[in-house]
Amino acid sequence: MFLLWAFCMLLTAATELGPQSWQESVLRRTAGISGTLILVYTSSLMFIFRHFAGAIAHKLSPIGMLVGSSILSAIGLFSLSYAFNFLTAFLSATIFGLGIVFFWPTMLGVTAERFPKGGAFLLGIMGCVGNLAVAANSYVIGGIYDNYTLQNLDTTVRDKVVTGSKIDEDKLKALAKDEREKVDLAIEDARDKGARMPFRYVSILPTCLVLIFSAIVLYDRSRGGYKPEEIRAEAALASDY
């Protein structure tokens, strides 16, 4: 069960922190606004709403709260990929921000409650898993961005400036001034279109989480609902010796 939970940590961390690290690069192109401003806004939402996490968790159960977070994250990320101005980006970021608010602390909290014998060791592992996911996800997002940028280039332009899977700056500099200006415009347009795709792909991750967390909720209900693991009885037995 812990391996499944660690896999969920991979997906939640990639959903939360991967897109945040790319907001400036993406939203500056797609919506013409500062991604840093959106990052500050979503971080503020996280700061405020995490103060209410306990009440929500008691009402829905921690896993139920994660189901709701996954739904909002998927909707928010997918809509962010279509944002075209400040208003659409702001509304999409609000949905996304509310979705990721409870991911990291709830994953650690459930780890502590469901696997108490692991103690600080398992919590440390979960943190490491989350950070690894962020590093890998940033690389994948960059790859998606570059791949769709090249796909949106006209074949003629691609033949002139692309080497392998990259835009060759040396080939670009070798073009005549008038031709280079046209190619630069074509590349910028392709980058604008390619920038929309990473968030659209990453939205698949929280969609998968909806299915996984929903299955865990059903499993918990079959056992009488969400219950933290107790180790008090074992501790009492150990004290008798």
Secondary structure, 3 states (H helix, E strand, C coil): CHHHHHHHHHHHHHHHHHHHHHHHHHHHHHCCCCHHHHHHHHHHHHHHHHHHHHHHHHHHCHHHHHHHHHHHHHHHHHHHCCCCCHHHHHHHHHHHHHHHCCHHHHHHHHHHHHCHHHHHHHHHHHHHHHHHHHHHHHHHHHHHHHHHHHHCCCHHHHHHHEECCEECHHHHHHCCHHHHHHHHHHHHHHHHHHCCHHHHHHCHHHHHHHHHHHHHHHHHHHCCCCCCCCCHHHHHHHHHC
